[in-house]
């Protein structure tokens, strides 16, 4: 005997599905309008505002209080990442990684672009004996390496035994040319140092083929023509708590590394996509 679903339950489930579809559609339209309508500088301002409003990354916040993630600890314990020495930490947030690295015995020089987070980072570093922190972006680092000085000019000429790009901070470098410049700058600044990076991988939550998601590509093309700007790249998006971001495939990370003269000593997709890069001449 087949049990019949009550009419009220069917109606409730249909209404729930409609609400969820509406929410996804609203989020999609919001994201595409922001991507099409804002310049690079305006997006950076939005990201700074987003992170200034998020206290989870600063001391006392849940993410900060978590300390180093298990995958980070494993990466720091994996050769060729050094067991000691001086680490350059980019995208240092409110100091979570800085605190964890110092606890492991490393000397750390860190920087962070978002005003509120950089203030927290600098305050955390001031309490640690082997830490220093500055306010600056990856673009500022590239500028400094190229001889342009700027807020990170003091980092030039120092030795770094390893480089860490803070949790998924590479995914906030949404311009392909800027990503290439960043990796090239790291190769120049710390030619013998391994680089640990993490990133947002492809969106695998099962909605990629949904009816709502299928609207994204045509809407993106239409908005691009309407505002007279190049369409956002595949994988670009926006989240209220994370700002603008770029998702990468594993192949894109490998190509980015190779173009800058790195090989992958480690590349893991779980539990969070991350890779350990080493200068090509030092692997094997």
Secondary structure, 3 states (H helix, E strand, C coil): CCCCCCHHHHHHHHHHHHHHHHHHHHHHHHHHHHHHHCCHHHHHHHHHHHHHHCHHHCCCCHHHHHCCCHHHHHHHCCCCCCCCCEEEEECCCCCHHHHHHHHCCCEEEEEECCHHHHHHHHHHHHCCCCEEEEECCHHHHHHHHCCCCCCCHHHCCCCCCEEEECCCHHHHCCCHHHHHHHHHHHHHHCCCCEEEEECCCCCCCCCCCCCCCCHHHHHHHHHHHHHCCCCCCCCEEEECCCEEEECCCHHHHHHHHHHCCEEEEEEECCCCCEEEEEEHHHCC
